[in-house]
Amino acid sequence: MPTVKVYCENLQSIFDCEPGTSLSQLLSATGYVPEHPVLAAIVDNQLKELSFQIYVEHNIQFIDYTHPDGQRTYSRSLNFIVQKAVADLYPQYSLAIDYNLQNGMYAEIRDLQRDEDGTPKEIPLSEKEIEELKAKVQDIIDTDLPFTRHKIKTEEAVKMFRKTNRPEKALLHELRGKFFTTVYFLDGYPDHYYGPLVQSTGAIEAWDLEFFSRGFLIRTPPTSNPSKIIKSPYQYKLFDVFKEYSDWCSILGVSGVGTLNNAVKAGKARELIQISEGLHERKYAAIADEIFKKREKVKLVLIAGPSSSGKTTTSKRVALQAKVLGMNPVIIEMDNYFVDRDKTPRDSEGNFDFESLGAMDTEFLNEQLIDLFDGKTIDLPKFDFAEGKRFFPGERLTLGEKDILIMEGIHGLNPALTSHIPNERIFRIYASALTSLSLDENNSISTSDSRLIRRMVRDNQFRGTKPEDTILRWPSVRRGEVNNIFPFQENADIMFNSALIYELPLLKYYAEPLLRRIPANSPASTESIRLLKFLSYIVELQPSEIANIPPTSVMKEFIGGSSFLY
């Protein structure tokens, strides 16, 4: 029988193997021993589990936990083990894995019955019960049970999911209209994921379950140190925002993508849009109310958040609500306070690090703010990005009694930005798209993915950026957020969640065609395939439904048609 030639990127070598050889067998044959255990592989730019069998020529890259897809594979597998442990200990309940905090994935055990207001009925576990759950998880890991993957009739998969107390997962697949569904099994227990798993439970080494609020955190190590769980500060304010959004979705009867798809298919998109926008309007008004209460002291509103969070629209709508209350907001662009290009710090690769606080002329910014607060007139700067230099076009500013400054930028929550300004003069807002909507009970939706899709649509629409370029730049954007934004989230006086229940059905309409244009041999192909698979679970809005989005919506910042000038 003729052998199959495969190219291994890790070793930059070609290997011959028998048809039907699995990736794990190939890994053993190559003798490749990485620093961290191999968890999966990218085969012709498609993510595959190590049980994948080779029958034709392939380009193969083995990946470990330090690769984003390796980390996701590890997390999915751990979540499945926790799900199995909960099913063994509490078969009458359901595990809901909701959203990702800095410390880990937040999970709750819930009764299928709901409270009178429609919110899920949580079953809080004691710290002792969390320890018992941890012991069960460790037992499953120690037993080294295999994860097996099978394609079965969708109607059978739906019955399995309903029998195991996961109605949202059952509805999701029932509505997809597929003849067959891929189901993973762990010791007979079924589940579905839109990405591969590790070979067996023994591959999970570093992990923890930590008592938190009315549930617990499923903890995994950082990619910088895959063998160790590292303590990090609790994000109580961020958790409250996630929780509020989750409860609000439940009250509306949208407990996951399945029920969202059901609502869209039933012609309720217009109602979802109106209610979602109404909630945002109330939030903008509430933020303005808080600023108004402190107007005697507060003279500066700083808005920060990660990429594609809708910070610009947030600043404009908060300003609008402030005007309703009689205040006079003055918006200043933080980007005009960059240092000249020759003074810009560089990153480890020698490139200009524009996202570093060192790229901002904080001393000059503080001088101008102090002058404004003292009633003086200042010359407003402008920054010429082509020349890399500051200049003064002759625009002057003096603050009146009712005036209040609004600035938005990456460093708005970092105290070092305004180190010379007393805290009581500043009101800080953290804005981000903090969706806690999940695909189903055990597959949460990454807020990073939502923002990436937002940015891809916006940059293609208004900046002429190809979708693959947005995808390839995203890791660098994320590093900047991790270093410069996320450590300061809890400094916010208030958090604004710019996520909207209808936004994924909306963004699918714009993003799916863009992702399909990315060629299979593009370095962005692996990520585009993953995002396309994720979007395949979502029912998109139609143009007649999209027309109902008001011109002041944050989504108009990404799809166009806003009544605000950007």
N, C-alpha and C positions, 0 to 999 in steps of 0.2 A: 504494500500500500504506500503511495507517495506521501511524503511528509509535507507539512505546511510551514512556510517561512514566516516568522513574525519578528518585528523589530522592537527591541526593548529600549525605550528612551533612557531609562535609569542607567543602563550599562552601555548605551550607544552601540549595541551589538545586535546581530541577526542570529536567531536560533531556529533550529528545525524541531518540529514536534509532530507527534502523531495526531491525526484528526480525532477530535473528541477530548483532547487534553484540556483539563480545566486550568484556569488561571493560577490556582493554588499549586497545582502540579508543575506548571511552567515556572512559577516562582522558585520552587525547590530545585528544579533542574538548573536554573541560571546561577544559583549560588549567591544571589543578591541578598545581602544582609544590611538593611538600613539601620539608622540609629534608633528608630522607633518602629514597632510592628506595622506591617502592611495591613491595611483594612479593606481596600478595594482597589480598583484599577480604572483608568480611563482608556477605553478601547476605541480607536478612531474617533476621538473627541466625545465619546459617550461613556457615562459612568456605569460600571458593571460590578456586580459582586464577584468574589473570588471563585464561586462555583460555575461561572460562565465558561462554556466549552468552546474551544477553538476548532473551526472547520475550514476557514479560509485565511488568507494573509491579513495581518492586522498590524497597526502601530499601537504599542501598548506602553502605558506609563503606570507603574505601581505607585500608590499614594498611601501616606500614613496620616496621623492625626494633625500634622502641621499644615496639611492642605485643607482648604475650606470644605471640599467635598468629603475628605476623610473625617473631618470633625463632625459634619452633618451625619455621615454614616454611623459614626460612633454614638452620637446623641439619639438617633432614631432607634438604634439597637437597645440602648439603655432604657429608653422610654417604653419599649416593648416588654422588657424584662420587668419593669415596675408595674406595667399594666397586668402582666401575668400574675405577679405577686399579689396585687390587689384583688384580682379575680379569684385567686385561691383563698385569700383570707376573708374577703367580703363579697361573695358571689351575688348578693342581693343588691349591691350598689354599682355605680359606674365611676371610673376615673376620668376626670377632665383635666387635660394638660393645656393650660390657658395661654400664658405669655411669658416672654423671656425678660428677666431682670438681670442686673449685673451679677447677682449671686447665683442665678440658675433659673431653670424653668419652673414657674409656679404651677402647682397642681392641687386639685381638691378632689375629695371623694364626695359624690352627690347621690341623692335619692332621685329616682325618676319622677317622683311627685314634686310639684312646684309649689312655692308659697302663693298666697292669694294675689300678690302683685305681679306674678309671672316669673319672678327670679328663681333660679335653681335652689333647691333645698340642700344646703351644705351639711355634711356629716363631719363635724370637726373631730380630729384625732388628738388624743393626748400625746405627750412626749413619749410615754411608755409605749403606746401603740405605734408611734413612728419607729421606735427602736425594734419592735417586733416585725414591722414591715421591712426594715433594713436587713434584719436577719434572714427573712424570706428571700429577699433579693440576692443576698450573698450566697444563700443555698443554691439558687438557680444558677448563679455564675459559677460556683464551685463544681456543680454537676456537669458543666460544659455541654449543655444541650445544644443541638444544631438548630439553626433557623432554616426552614425549608420553604421553598417557593413553588406555588402551583397556580395554574390558570384553571378556574372553574366557572361554571355558568353563573352569570350575575345574579339570577334569581336565587341560586343556592347560597351565594355569598351574602345576599341581603338577609336571608333567613338566619344565617349564622350570626350576623351582626345584631339582629334583633334579639336573638336568643341570649346573647351575651351582654344585653343591656346597653347597646349603642345605637339608639334610633337615628341619631344624626348621621352616623356613618352609613346606616342602611339606606336612609333617604337620599344621601349624596349619590350613591351608586345606582339606586333605583332610577333616578332622574337622568343619569348620564346616557342611557340608551345604548349601552354596550352589550354585546352578546356574552362576552367573557370578562372576568375581573381577576387580576392577579392578587392572590391571597398568600400571605406569609403565615406559617404555623410555628408555634413554639410549644412543644409538648402537647400538641393537639389543640392549642388555643389559637384562634384565627385573628388576624389583623391585616390592615392594608396601609401601605406607605407609598408616597410618590418618589421613592428613591431606594437604593439597595441597602441591605443590612450586612453586618459582619457575618462570618461563617458560623460561629457558635458563641454561646454566652461567655465562654472562658476568655474571649478576646477583650472583654470589658475589665479593665484593671483599676483605674482611678475613678472614683465616683463617691457620692454621698447623698443622703437624704437629710434635710434640715427642717426642723419644725419652724413654721412661719405663718403668722396670721391664723386663718381657719383651715389652712392646709399645710403644704410643705414644699420645699424647693428641691428639685432634682438637679444635683450639682455635677458638673463635669470640669475637667482641668482647663486652664488656658492653653492656647496653641503654643505659647512660648515655653511651657513646661508641662508636657503631656502626662507626666507621671505623678503629678502632685495637685491636690485640691488646695487652692489658695483662698484665704479669707479676704473678703472685700466688704466695704460698708453697705449696710442695708439702704435701699432706696424706697423709703416709706411714701414720699410724695408721689413718686412715679407709680408705685403700686396702687395708690388710691385712684390715680387717673385711669389706669388700666381697668381697675375694678369697677369704677363708675361706668365706663364704656361698656364693659361686659354685662353689667346689670341692666343698663339701658337697652342694649340689644335684646336681652331676654324679655324685657317688658314688651317690646315691640313684636315678640314672637320670632325673632331671628337669632337662633342659638348656634348657627353655623352656616357654612356655605350651602348646605342642602336646603335649609329653610329659606335662605336668601334666594336661591335659584327658584324655589317653589313660588315665592312671592313675585319674582320677575316674570316667570312663566304665566302667572295668574293675572298679569296686567297691572300689578301694584307698584311698578317702578316710579310713577309720578308721585304717588303718596309717600314712598320711601325718600324720594328727593326732597319733597316739601318738609317732611318731619325732620330729616337730617339737617337741612339748612336752617330750620327753625331752632334746633338745638344750638347750632353754631351762633346764631344771632343772640340767643340768650347768654351764651358764654362770653361773647365779645362785650355785651352790655354789662355783665357781672364784673369783668376785668376793669372796665371803665369806672364802674361804681367804686371798686376798691381804690383805684387811683384818686378818684374824687374825694374819698374820705380822708386821704392823706395829703391833699393838695396844698395845705399850709406849709408842709416841709418838702414833699417830693417835687423835684424839678426836672428829673431825668428818668425816662422809662427806657430800659435796655431790653431788647428782645433777642434771644439766641436760640439756636436749635440746629440740628444736623441738616445736611443737604436735602433739598426738595421737601421741606416740612411746611412750606407755605408761609415763611417768615414775612415776606414782603406784603402779601395780602393781609396777614395778621396785623402788621403795623398800620396799614391803611384803614382797616376796619375798626381797630381799637381807637385810632385817631378820630374816625367818624363818630363813634359812640362818645368819645370825650367831648366833641363839639356839641353834641346833643345836650350834654350836661353843663355847657357854658364855658368849658375850657378851650384854650386855643393851642392845639398841638402843632409843633414845628418839627418836621422830620429832617434829620441830618444823616447823611450817608457816611457810615464808618469807614468805607473803602477809601475815602479821601484823606485818611490819616495814616496811610502807609508811609514807611521810611523810603527814602530814595533807593533806587534799585541797587546801587553799589554798597548800601548798608544792609541789604536783606540777608538774613542768615541762610545757610545752605543745609540740606539734609545729609544723611550718611552717604548718599550716592553722588553728592556734589551739586545737586540741583537746587535752585532757589526754593526755599520753604516758605511760601506765601501764607500758609495756615498757622505758622508759629506766631506766638504773641510777640516775639522779637521782630517780626515784620511790621508791627504797628509802632508808630511814634507815640507811645503812651504819655511821655512827658509833655509833648506839645498838646495832645488832646486834653490832658488834665489842666494845663495852663489856660486853655481856651474855655473850658467848662467853669473854672473858678472865676474867670473874668466875667462870663455871662451871668453867673449866679450873684456876682457883686454889682450887677447893673451896668457893666461896661459894654462897649460895642466892640465886636471882633470882626476881622476879615476872614470870611469862610474860605478854606482851601479847596482846591480841586486837584485830583491826581491824574496825571497823564500816563496812562498805562503803556502807551506806545514808547514814550520817552523814558518812562520809569522815574518821573520827577514830579514834585509838588509845584503848583503855581497858584496865584491868587487872581481870579478873574475880575475882582472888584465888587463882589457880593458881600454885603455887610449885614450883621445881625445883632440886635439888642433884644433881650427878653423883657416882655411886658408882664404886668401883674398876673394875667391869666394864662400866659404862655407856659407851655411845658414841652421839653425836648423829648423826641422819640428817636432812638437809634437802634438799628438791628444789625447784627453781625455775629460771627462765629465765637467771639470772646466775651459776649455780653454778660455771661454769668461768672466770669473769672474776676475775682476781686482785684487782681493785679492790674486790670485794664484801667480802673478808676481808683487807684490806690490813694490819691490825694482828696477824694471826695467822700464826705461822711456818708455812711450807709443810709441814714434816715432821709437823705436827699434822693435816694435811688429806689426805683421800683423795678424788679427784675421779672421777666416773663420767659418761661421756657416753652417753646412751641415745637411740636413734633407730631408725626403721623403715627400715633400709638394705637394701632388697631389691635383689639383683643378678639376679633372675629377669628374663628378657627375653621379649617376645612371640615373637621369633625371632632369627636371627643378627644382624639389622641394625636392629631396633626395640627399644630398651631401654624399661624401664618406669620412669617418673619416681617417685622416692621421695616427691616432693611430692604427686603425684596419689594415691598410696597413703594418705598421711596425711590429705589432704583428704577422701577417701572415708570413712576412719575417723571423722574429726571430724563429717562430715555425718550419719552413722548415729548416733553418740553424742549429738550435740546435739539431733537430732530425737527420739531415744528418751527422753532424761533432762532436757533443758532446754527442750523445747517450741519449738526454733528451726526455722523452715522451711528446707528444703534450699537454696532460692535465697538466703536471708540468709547462710547459711554460705559459699556460693560467692562472694557479693559482698564479704564481709568478708575473704576469704582473701588478696587482694593486700596488705592492711594487715598481716595476720598474718605474711606472708612477708617484708615489709620489716623488721618487728621482728626476725625470725630472722636476716636478713642482717646487721643492724646489731649485734645483741646476743648472738647465739649462735655462728654459724658462724665468726667470726674467732677464737674461743677453743677450737675443737674439739680441737686438738692439745695443749691443756693437760691433757687427761684422763689419769689414771693408767691407766684401762682403759675400753674402749668396749663397750657392750652393744647388740647388734643385736636389736631387738624384732620384726623381721619374721619371719613364719612362712610356710612354703611354701604352706600351704592357705588363707591369709587372703583372697586375692582371690576364689577360688570361694565363700568364706564371705560376704565383704562384698557380692558381687554379689547374693546372695539378699536382702539388706536394702536395698542402695542403688538398685538398678535401679527398683523401684516409686517411690521418692522422686524420682528424676531425671525419671521420666516424668510426674510431676505438675506439673512446671514449665511454665507456658504458653509458647507460641512467641513471644509478644511481651514476655516478661520480659527484663530486661537480663542475667539469668543464663542465658538460653537457649543462647547460643553455647557456653558452657562445659559446660552439661548435655548438649548434643548430642555434644560431643567426648568426654565421659566415657562416655556411653552407647555410642558407637562403640567405644571402648576395651574396655568390659565385654562387648561383643557377641562378642569373641574367646574369652571365658572360660566354661567349663562350671561352673555354680553347684552348690553343695552342696545337698542336700535336708535337711529337718528331722530325719529319722532319723539322718543323718550328723552334723549339727550337734550333736545330743544327746551325741556322744562327746567334745566339748570339755570338759576338766576345769574345775571352778569356780575354780581358781587361775590360769587362763590369762590372759595379757595381753589377749586378745581379748574377754574378759568385761567389761573396762573399757568396751568400745564397744557390745557387743550386749546386755549385762545378764546376770544370773545368777551374778555373782561371789560367792565366799565371803568376800571382803574387803569392809570397809565403806569407802565413798569419801565 
